[in-house]
Amino acid sequence: MNTKTIPEPHPGEILLEEYIKPAGVTPYRVAKDSGISQPTMNQIVNGKRPISTETALRLATYFSTSCELWVNLQKNYDLRIAERDLLPRIQAEVKPLQLGAA
């Protein structure tokens, strides 16, 4: 299976589907209780904004998870998108180091 055809879920989608909905709360409630602004929360769950380290700390505290969970979700998402969108061009532009070549 070609994994490039599988859409990469935004961390906000994971937040909504695996944490907010199962907890029986709304994004508004999470924002209010965690100190995340409502516009920021809406942008995150709609895939329009990344999860910052401060937001990761707030989500980790709210959901009793690790901060690393949220930071890693964002990092992995960013890397997959960069690989999809940038890697072909970068590979065409960069001449790899040839070890042992004179």
Backbone as a printed PyTorch tensor [residue, N CA C, xyz], in Angstrom:
tensor([[[  0.8350,  -1.1850,   0.0000],
         [  0.0000,   0.0000,   0.0000],
         [  0.8730,   1.2400,   0.0000]],

        [[  0.5290,   2.1790,  -0.8110],
         [  1.2670,   3.4340,  -0.8830],
         [  0.7620,   4.3680,   0.2110]],

        [[  1.6080,   4.6130,   1.2190],
         [  1.1880,   5.4370,   2.3550],
         [  1.0360,   6.9030,   1.9760]],

        [[  1.5480,   7.3050,   0.8280],
         [  1.4140,   8.7000,   0.4110],
         [ -0.0310,   9.0480,   0.0670]],

        [[ -0.8700,   8.0410,  -0.1860],
         [ -2.2630,   8.3060,  -0.5070],
         [ -3.1370,   8.3860,   0.7430]],

        [[ -2.6190,   7.9840,   1.8930],
         [ -3.3730,   8.0440,   3.1400],
         [ -3.2190,   9.4390,   3.7260]],

        [[ -4.3220,  10.1440,   3.9510],
         [ -4.1910,  11.4890,   4.5120],
         [ -3.6460,  11.4420,   5.9340]],

        [[ -2.7630,  12.3620,   6.2300],
         [ -2.1620,  12.4620,   7.5640],
         [ -3.1280,  13.2370,   8.4560]],

        [[ -3.5880,  12.6270,   9.5640],
         [ -4.5170,  13.3790,  10.4140],
         [ -3.8100,  14.5140,  11.1500]],

        [[ -4.4380,  15.6520,  11.1690],
         [ -3.9230,  16.7910,  11.9260],
         [ -4.0670,  16.4690,  13.4170]],

        [[ -3.1330,  16.9220,  14.2470],
         [ -3.2500,  16.6760,  15.6870],
         [ -4.5750,  17.1650,  16.2730]],

        [[ -5.1530,  18.1970,  15.6900],
         [ -6.4520,  18.6810,  16.1520],
         [ -7.5670,  17.6760,  15.9300]],

        [[ -7.4710,  16.9170,  14.8460],
         [ -8.4550,  15.8670,  14.5840],
         [ -8.3280,  14.7690,  15.6330]],

        [[ -7.0980,  14.4170,  15.9710],
         [ -6.8690,  13.4110,  17.0100],
         [ -7.3750,  13.9250,  18.3560]],

        [[ -7.0930,  15.1810,  18.6550],
         [ -7.5870,  15.7970,  19.8840],
         [ -9.1130,  15.6910,  19.9590]],

        [[ -9.7800,  16.0510,  18.8960],
         [-11.2400,  16.0480,  18.8780],
         [-11.8150,  14.6330,  18.9700]],

        [[-11.3160,  13.7410,  18.1150],
         [-11.9130,  12.4070,  17.9950],
         [-11.4990,  11.4380,  19.1020]],

        [[-10.2910,  11.5820,  19.6250],
         [ -9.7990,  10.6100,  20.6040],
         [ -9.7840,  11.1170,  22.0390]],

        [[ -9.9800,  12.4140,  22.2240],
         [ -9.9410,  12.9640,  23.5790],
         [-11.1940,  13.7610,  23.9270]],

        [[-11.5450,  14.7320,  23.1150],
         [-12.6700,  15.6030,  23.4590],
         [-13.9980,  14.8440,  23.4030]],

        [[-14.2960,  14.2250,  22.2660],
         [-15.5750,  13.5160,  22.1280],
         [-15.7180,  12.3720,  23.1260]],

        [[-14.7060,  11.4960,  23.2720],
         [-14.8510,  10.4110,  24.2510],
         [-15.0270,  10.8990,  25.6940]],

        [[-14.4870,  12.0700,  26.0050],
         [-14.6320,  12.6230,  27.3550],
         [-16.0100,  13.2460,  27.5650]],

        [[-16.7810,  13.3760,  26.4990],
         [-18.1160,  13.9410,  26.6060],
         [-18.1330,  15.4410,  26.8510]],

        [[-17.0890,  16.1100,  26.3860],
         [-17.0100,  17.5610,  26.5270],
         [-16.9510,  18.1900,  25.1360]],

        [[-17.0020,  19.4890,  25.1000],
         [-16.9320,  20.2180,  23.8350],
         [-15.5940,  20.9420,  23.7390]],

        [[-15.1910,  21.3180,  22.5280],
         [-13.9880,  22.1390,  22.4090],
         [-14.0920,  23.4260,  23.2310]],

        [[-15.2880,  23.9990,  23.2950],
         [-15.4880,  25.2110,  24.0960],
         [-15.1470,  24.9500,  25.5610]],

        [[-15.6330,  23.8390,  26.0790],
         [-15.3700,  23.4920,  27.4920],
         [-13.8860,  23.2660,  27.7350]],

        [[-13.2280,  22.5480,  26.8340],
         [-11.7880,  22.3150,  26.9770],
         [-11.0490,  23.6450,  26.9640]],

        [[-11.4060,  24.5080,  26.0330],
         [-10.7540,  25.8190,  25.9440],
         [-10.9510,  26.6040,  27.2350]],

        [[-12.1800,  26.6660,  27.6980],
         [-12.4980,  27.4380,  28.9020],
         [-11.7550,  26.8910,  30.1220]],

        [[-11.7960,  25.5760,  30.3100],
         [-11.1970,  24.9630,  31.4980],
         [ -9.6750,  24.9260,  31.4610]],

        [[ -9.1030,  24.9450,  30.2640],
         [ -7.6460,  24.8120,  30.1400],
         [ -6.9290,  26.1430,  29.9430]],

        [[ -7.6920,  27.2060,  29.7180],
         [ -7.0650,  28.5030,  29.4890],
         [ -6.5880,  28.7210,  28.0680]],

        [[ -7.0240,  27.8670,  27.1540],
         [ -6.7210,  28.0440,  25.7280],
         [ -7.8250,  28.9330,  25.1590]],

        [[ -7.4640,  29.9210,  24.3620],
         [ -8.5050,  30.8000,  23.8210],
         [ -9.4350,  30.0080,  22.9070]],

        [[-10.6940,  30.4290,  22.8700],
         [-11.6770,  29.7590,  22.0300],
         [-11.2830,  29.7850,  20.5520]],

        [[-10.8320,  30.9270,  20.0050],
         [-10.4020,  30.9120,  18.5990],
         [ -9.2460,  29.9340,  18.3450]],

        [[ -8.3040,  29.8810,  19.2690],
         [ -7.1790,  28.9550,  19.1080],
         [ -7.6700,  27.5160,  19.1020]],

        [[ -8.5400,  27.1590,  20.0440],
         [ -9.0640,  25.7870,  20.1010],
         [ -9.8190,  25.4460,  18.8280]],

        [[-10.6600,  26.3610,  18.3560],
         [-11.4020,  26.1070,  17.1180],
         [-10.4630,  25.8900,  15.9410]],

        [[ -9.4240,  26.6970,  15.8430],
         [ -8.4630,  26.5380,  14.7480],
         [ -7.7260,  25.2070,  14.8570]],

        [[ -7.3840,  24.7910,  16.0660],
         [ -6.6820,  23.5150,  16.2450],
         [ -7.5770,  22.3550,  15.8290]],

        [[ -8.8000,  22.2780,  16.3690],
         [ -9.6590,  21.1300,  16.0570],
         [-10.1200,  21.1340,  14.6030]],

        [[-10.0320,  22.2750,  13.9360],
         [-10.3620,  22.3450,  12.5070],
         [ -9.1410,  22.1820,  11.6090]],

        [[ -7.9880,  21.8530,  12.2130],
         [ -6.7840,  21.5940,  11.4310],
         [ -6.1470,  22.8190,  10.8250]],

        [[ -6.4390,  23.9890,  11.3700],
         [ -5.9280,  25.2450,  10.8120],
         [ -4.7870,  25.8470,  11.6150]],

        [[ -4.4620,  25.2490,  12.7580],
         [ -3.4240,  25.8110,  13.6230],
         [ -2.6720,  24.6670,  14.2880]],

        [[ -1.3510,  24.7990,  14.4100],
         [ -0.5840,  23.7510,  15.0940],
         [ -0.7690,  23.8300,  16.6110]],

        [[ -0.4330,  22.7430,  17.2770],
         [ -0.4410,  22.7150,  18.7380],
         [  0.9130,  23.2270,  19.2070]],

        [[  0.9160,  24.3760,  19.8600],
         [  2.1620,  24.9630,  20.3790],
         [  2.5900,  24.2150,  21.6380]],

        [[  3.8010,  24.4810,  22.0820],
         [  4.2690,  23.8250,  23.3070],
         [  3.4340,  24.2600,  24.5120]],

        [[  3.0410,  25.5280,  24.5640],
         [  2.1840,  25.9610,  25.6790],
         [  0.8360,  25.2540,  25.6390]],

        [[  0.2570,  25.1500,  24.4590],
         [ -1.0150,  24.4440,  24.3290],
         [ -0.8390,  22.9770,  24.6850]],

        [[  0.2780,  22.3820,  24.2900],
         [  0.5610,  20.9870,  24.6420],
         [  0.6050,  20.8100,  26.1580]],

        [[  1.2260,  21.7440,  26.8520],
         [  1.2690,  21.6780,  28.3180],
         [ -0.1360,  21.7840,  28.9050]],

        [[ -0.9440,  22.6570,  28.3610],
         [ -2.3110,  22.8300,  28.8580],
         [ -3.1660,  21.5870,  28.5790]],

        [[ -3.0370,  21.0240,  27.3780],
         [ -3.7880,  19.8090,  27.0450],
         [ -3.3330,  18.6300,  27.8950]],

        [[ -2.0360,  18.5220,  28.1110],
         [ -1.5050,  17.4360,  28.9370],
         [ -2.0430,  17.5260,  30.3580]],

        [[ -2.0870,  18.7180,  30.8930],
         [ -2.6150,  18.9090,  32.2440],
         [ -4.1110,  18.6100,  32.2850]],

        [[ -4.8410,  19.0760,  31.3060],
         [ -6.2980,  18.9000,  31.2660],
         [ -6.6840,  17.4280,  31.1160]],

        [[ -6.0430,  16.7340,  30.1690],
         [ -6.4130,  15.3470,  29.8820],
         [ -5.5640,  14.3230,  30.6430]],

        [[ -4.6850,  14.7790,  31.5170],
         [ -3.7890,  13.8900,  32.2790],
         [ -2.9690,  13.0000,  31.3530]],

        [[ -2.3850,  13.6250,  30.3460],
         [ -1.4890,  12.9340,  29.4200],
         [ -0.1130,  13.5650,  29.5630]],

        [[  0.8130,  13.1310,  28.7350],
         [  2.1300,  13.7670,  28.7260],
         [  2.1360,  14.9070,  27.7180]],

        [[  2.9470,  15.8830,  27.9920],
         [  3.1430,  16.9730,  27.0400],
         [  3.7550,  16.4180,  25.7510]],

        [[  4.6180,  15.4250,  25.9140],
         [  5.2890,  14.8250,  24.7550],
         [  4.2910,  14.2410,  23.7590]],

        [[  3.1720,  13.7250,  24.2460],
         [  2.1550,  13.1940,  23.3410],
         [  1.7490,  14.2490,  22.3220]],

        [[  1.3960,  15.4240,  22.7980],
         [  0.8990,  16.4910,  21.9240],
         [  2.0130,  17.0760,  21.0630]],

        [[  3.1880,  17.2520,  21.6480],
         [  4.3310,  17.7770,  20.8890],
         [  4.7180,  16.7920,  19.7910]],

        [[  4.7370,  15.5000,  20.1120],
         [  5.1110,  14.4970,  19.1140],
         [  4.0630,  14.3610,  18.0190]],

        [[  2.7840,  14.4510,  18.3730],
         [  1.7510,  14.4330,  17.3330],
         [  1.9740,  15.5620,  16.3380]],

        [[  2.2640,  16.7540,  16.8580],
         [  2.4830,  17.9060,  15.9870],
         [  3.7560,  17.7460,  15.1690]],

        [[  4.8300,  17.3030,  15.8150],
         [  6.1130,  17.1180,  15.1190],
         [  5.9700,  16.0880,  14.0020]],

        [[  5.3420,  14.9670,  14.2970],
         [  5.1790,  13.9220,  13.2870],
         [  4.2990,  14.3950,  12.1350]],

        [[  3.2630,  15.1340,  12.4450],
         [  2.4020,  15.6910,  11.3970],
         [  3.2010,  16.6390,  10.5020]],

        [[  3.9400,  17.5520,  11.1330],
         [  4.7350,  18.5220,  10.3730],
         [  5.7490,  17.8220,   9.4750]],

        [[  6.3890,  16.7870,   9.9990],
         [  7.3860,  16.0610,   9.2140],
         [  6.7460,  15.3520,   8.0270]],

        [[  5.6060,  14.6860,   8.2390],
         [  4.9410,  13.9770,   7.1320],
         [  4.4980,  14.9550,   6.0400]],

        [[  3.9960,  16.1010,   6.4430],
         [  3.5670,  17.0940,   5.4580],
         [  4.7810,  17.6350,   4.7010]],

        [[  5.8730,  17.8900,   5.4030],
         [  7.0930,  18.3740,   4.7460],
         [  7.6390,  17.3280,   3.7840]],

        [[  7.6330,  16.0630,   4.2080],
         [  8.1050,  14.9990,   3.3110],
         [  7.2420,  14.9340,   2.0610]],

        [[  5.9580,  15.0690,   2.2280],
         [  5.0390,  15.0110,   1.0890],
         [  5.2110,  16.2120,   0.1650]],

        [[  5.3190,  17.4010,   0.7560],
         [  5.3010,  18.6260,  -0.0370],
         [  6.6740,  19.1350,  -0.4660]],

        [[  7.6930,  18.8730,   0.3250],
         [  9.0060,  19.4740,   0.0800],
         [ 10.1040,  18.4970,  -0.3320]],

        [[ 10.0220,  17.2620,   0.1240],
         [ 11.1340,  16.3400,  -0.0820],
         [ 11.4970,  16.1180,  -1.5510]],

        [[ 10.5530,  15.9230,  -2.4590],
         [ 10.9550,  15.7190,  -3.8540],
         [ 11.8040,  16.8730,  -4.4020]],

        [[ 11.4040,  18.1060,  -4.1150],
         [ 12.1680,  19.2670,  -4.5860],
         [ 13.5350,  19.3150,  -3.9170]],

        [[ 13.5860,  19.0670,  -2.6260],
         [ 14.8550,  19.1020,  -1.8970],
         [ 15.8000,  18.0320,  -2.4230]],

        [[ 15.2780,  16.8390,  -2.6750],
         [ 16.1280,  15.7720,  -3.2060],
         [ 16.6750,  16.1310,  -4.5800]],

        [[ 15.9110,  16.8700,  -5.3620],
         [ 16.3850,  17.2970,  -6.6790],
         [ 17.4260,  18.4000,  -6.5690]],

        [[ 17.3690,  19.2140,  -5.5250],
         [ 18.2740,  20.3520,  -5.3710],
         [ 19.5700,  20.0290,  -4.6350]],

        [[ 19.5250,  19.0640,  -3.7420],
         [ 20.6730,  18.7950,  -2.8700],
         [ 21.5200,  17.6710,  -3.4450]],

        [[ 22.8100,  17.9210,  -3.5190],
         [ 23.7520,  16.8950,  -3.9530],
         [ 24.3140,  16.2390,  -2.6920]],

        [[ 23.9760,  14.9580,  -2.4470],
         [ 24.4320,  14.3000,  -1.2270],
         [ 25.9590,  14.1940,  -1.1650]],

        [[ 26.4840,  14.2490,   0.0280],
         [ 27.9110,  14.0790,   0.2720],
         [ 28.3220,  12.6720,  -0.1280]],

        [[ 29.3840,  12.5730,  -0.8920],
         [ 29.9250,  11.2820,  -1.2940],
         [ 31.1490,  10.9980,  -0.4420]],

        [[ 30.9920,  10.1950,   0.5740],
         [ 32.1210,   9.8730,   1.4400],
         [ 33.1530,   9.0510,   0.6800]],

        [[ 34.3870,   9.3770,   0.8900],
         [ 35.4760,   8.6630,   0.2370],
         [ 35.7970,   9.1690,  -1.1560]],

        [[ 35.0190,  10.1090,  -1.6610],
         [ 35.3020,  10.6670,  -2.9830],
         [ 36.3540,  11.7580,  -2.8380]],

        [[ 37.2550,  11.8170,  -3.7870],
         [ 38.3390,  12.8020,  -3.7300],
         [ 37.9440,  14.1220,  -4.2960]]])
